[in-house]
Amino acid sequence: MNLEKLENTIGVNFKNKDLLLQALTHRSYLNENPKFHLDHNERLEFLGDAVLELAVTEYLYRNYPNPEGELTSWRASLVNSKMLASIGAKLEINDMLLLSKGEAKDSGRARQYIITNAVEAIIGAAYLDQGYEVAADLIKRFILPELNDIIEKKLHKDAKSLLQELAQEKVNITPAYKVLKEWGPDHDRNFSVGVFLNEEIAGEGEGRSKQEAQQSAAEKALKNKGWN
């Protein structure tokens, strides 16, 4: 694996290369390679998620006088899985992931979550290797530039709230959400949720939490109804 290429891409030269390699190591890889000298990336992901939220929150607080609710919406749009998967694609992380043979064949939604987790793990690895300032600078260069687009295109608007507002306005119905399916181990649960307008299923979405799946379902419903 050419870690140097990724280091050049993200502009961070790791002192401990194993931290970066671990950030790219999915749990499934260890199932097939139990003698691999590193752990998987879930603990780094946990750390990176916290660093990411702090860095984004600090930036918004220092640069925008907007109300808390608006800043919260902007932050959510910057750190959600869809955004981070997009950042990961730009960094070409997909080609560097250590995966099981089965996971390597999957190119669907599950892969997007793996890429998202790897982005957070890389942030966590950068924090451990060189401290908060370097990790925050990484976030500033690759994630925060997306903020202008979020604000200009109003991408931060909550899909569930918007769907409820429009559904009540247009058809006088309050949307109802129902879990259609759930799968995966407890540490990596996935949910499929449908949003209903009376008996009609207006949209279906998936996510790693019921809330995320509901948001995805609401987005699909807005698109399906032509209300977006």
C-alpha positions in Angstrom: 0.0 0.0 0.0 1.3 3.4 -1.0 0.7 5.4 2.2 2.9 8.2 0.9 0.4 9.0 -1.8 -2.3 9.5 0.7 0.0 11.5 3.0 0.7 13.8 0.0 -3.0 14.1 -0.8 -4.0 15.1 2.7 -0.8 17.1 3.4 0.1 15.3 6.6 3.4 13.4 6.9 2.8 10.8 9.7 5.5 10.1 12.2 3.9 6.8 13.0 2.8 5.3 9.7 1.0 2.5 11.5 -1.6 5.0 12.7 -2.5 5.9 9.2 -2.5 2.2 8.1 -4.8 1.3 11.0 -7.2 4.1 10.0 -7.6 2.3 6.7 -8.1 -1.1 8.3 -11.7 -2.4 8.4 -12.8 -5.0 10.9 -13.5 -7.5 8.2 -9.9 -7.5 7.1 -8.8 -8.9 10.5 -11.3 -11.7 10.2 -9.3 -13.0 7.2 -5.9 -11.9 8.5 -5.9 -12.6 12.2 -2.1 -12.2 12.4 -2.2 -8.7 11.1 -0.1 -6.5 13.4 -2.6 -3.7 13.9 -6.2 -3.4 15.2 -9.1 -2.2 13.1 -10.0 1.4 12.8 -13.1 1.7 15.0 -11.4 3.2 18.0 -9.7 5.8 15.8 -13.1 6.5 14.2 -14.5 7.1 17.6 -11.8 9.6 18.4 -11.9 11.3 15.0 -15.6 11.8 15.2 -15.1 13.8 18.4 -12.2 15.9 17.0 -14.2 16.6 13.8 -17.2 17.8 15.8 -15.1 20.0 18.0 -13.1 21.5 15.1 -16.3 22.3 13.1 -18.1 23.7 16.1 -15.2 25.9 17.0 -14.9 27.2 13.4 -18.6 28.0 13.2 -18.6 29.7 16.6 -15.7 31.9 15.8 -16.7 32.9 12.3 -20.5 33.1 12.3 -22.8 35.1 14.7 -25.8 33.0 13.7 -28.2 31.5 16.2 -27.3 28.1 17.8 -30.0 26.2 15.9 -28.7 27.4 12.5 -25.1 26.6 13.4 -26.2 23.1 14.6 -27.9 22.5 11.2 -24.8 23.6 9.3 -22.6 21.4 11.5 -24.8 18.4 10.9 -24.6 18.9 7.2 -20.8 19.1 7.3 -20.2 16.0 9.4 -22.9 13.6 8.2 -22.0 10.3 6.4 -23.0 11.5 3.0 -20.7 14.5 3.2 -17.8 12.5 4.6 -18.2 9.7 2.0 -18.0 12.5 -0.7 -14.8 13.8 0.9 -13.4 10.3 1.1 -14.1 9.8 -2.6 -12.1 13.0 -3.4 -9.2 11.7 -1.3 -9.4 8.3 -3.2 -9.6 6.5 0.1 -11.6 3.6 -1.4 -8.6 2.3 -3.3 -6.5 2.1 -0.1 -8.9 0.4 2.3 -7.9 -2.9 3.8 -11.1 -5.1 3.5 -12.1 -8.7 3.5 -12.6 -10.2 0.0 -16.4 -10.1 0.6 -16.4 -6.4 1.6 -14.1 -5.6 -1.3 -16.8 -6.7 -3.7 -19.5 -4.5 -2.3 -19.7 -1.1 -3.9 -23.0 0.0 -2.5 -24.2 1.9 0.5 -22.2 -0.3 3.0 -19.0 0.8 1.3 -20.0 4.5 1.7 -20.2 3.9 5.5 -16.8 2.3 5.5 -15.3 5.3 3.6 -17.0 7.7 6.1 -15.6 5.7 9.0 -12.1 5.8 7.4 -12.3 9.6 7.0 -13.1 10.0 10.7 -10.4 7.4 11.6 -7.8 9.4 9.6 -8.7 12.5 11.5 -8.3 10.6 14.7 -4.9 9.2 13.6 -3.7 12.7 12.7 -4.8 13.9 16.1 -2.8 11.2 17.9 0.2 11.5 15.6 0.6 15.3 15.6 -2.1 16.9 17.8 -5.3 18.9 17.5 -3.9 21.8 15.4 -2.8 19.4 12.6 -6.1 17.5 12.7 -8.1 20.7 12.7 -6.1 22.1 9.8 -6.9 18.9 7.9 -10.6 19.4 8.6 -10.3 23.1 7.6 -8.7 22.2 4.2 -11.0 19.4 3.1 -14.3 19.6 5.0 -15.0 23.2 5.9 -14.8 24.5 2.2 -18.1 22.6 1.7 -19.9 25.1 4.0 -20.4 27.8 1.4 -22.3 25.3 -0.9 -24.4 24.1 2.1 -25.4 27.7 2.9 -26.0 28.9 -0.6 -28.1 25.8 -1.6 -29.8 25.5 1.8 -28.6 21.9 2.0 -28.8 22.2 5.8 -32.5 22.2 5.9 -33.8 19.2 7.8 -35.6 16.9 5.4 -38.0 15.5 8.0 -39.1 19.0 9.1 -39.5 20.1 5.5 -41.5 17.0 4.5 -43.9 17.4 7.5 -44.4 21.1 6.6 -45.1 20.4 2.9 -47.2 17.3 3.5 -49.5 19.1 5.9 -49.7 22.1 3.5 -50.3 20.1 0.4 -52.3 17.0 1.4 -53.2 17.7 5.1 -51.3 14.6 6.3 -48.6 14.2 9.0 -45.9 11.8 7.8 -45.4 8.6 9.8 -42.2 6.6 10.0 -41.9 2.8 10.3 -38.8 0.6 10.5 -39.1 -1.9 7.6 -35.9 -3.9 8.3 -32.8 -3.9 10.5 -29.7 -5.9 10.2 -26.0 -6.2 11.3 -24.3 -6.8 14.6 -25.1 -4.6 17.6 -21.9 -2.5 17.1 -22.8 -1.9 13.4 -26.6 -1.9 13.2 -28.3 -0.7 10.0 -31.9 0.3 9.5 -34.4 0.6 6.6 -37.2 3.0 7.3 -40.3 3.9 5.3 -42.2 7.2 5.5 -45.9 6.9 5.0 -48.6 9.4 4.0 -51.6 7.5 5.4 -51.3 4.1 3.6 -49.0 5.3 0.9 -45.3 4.7 1.3 -43.7 8.0 0.0 -40.1 7.1 0.5 -37.6 4.5 1.9 -34.2 5.2 3.3 -31.3 3.4 5.1 -29.0 4.5 7.8 -26.8 3.4 10.7 -29.4 4.8 13.1 -33.2 5.1 12.9 -32.8 8.9 12.8 -30.5 8.8 9.9 -32.7 6.3 8.0 -35.7 8.6 8.7 -33.9 11.6 7.2 -32.9 9.5 4.2 -36.5 8.4 3.8 -37.8 12.0 4.0 -35.3 13.1 1.4 -36.5 10.3 -1.0 -40.2 11.2 -0.3 -39.5 14.9 -1.1 -37.9 13.8 -4.4 -40.6 11.2 -5.2 -43.3 13.8 -4.6 -41.5 16.6 -6.5 -41.6 18.7 -3.4 -37.9 19.5 -3.3 
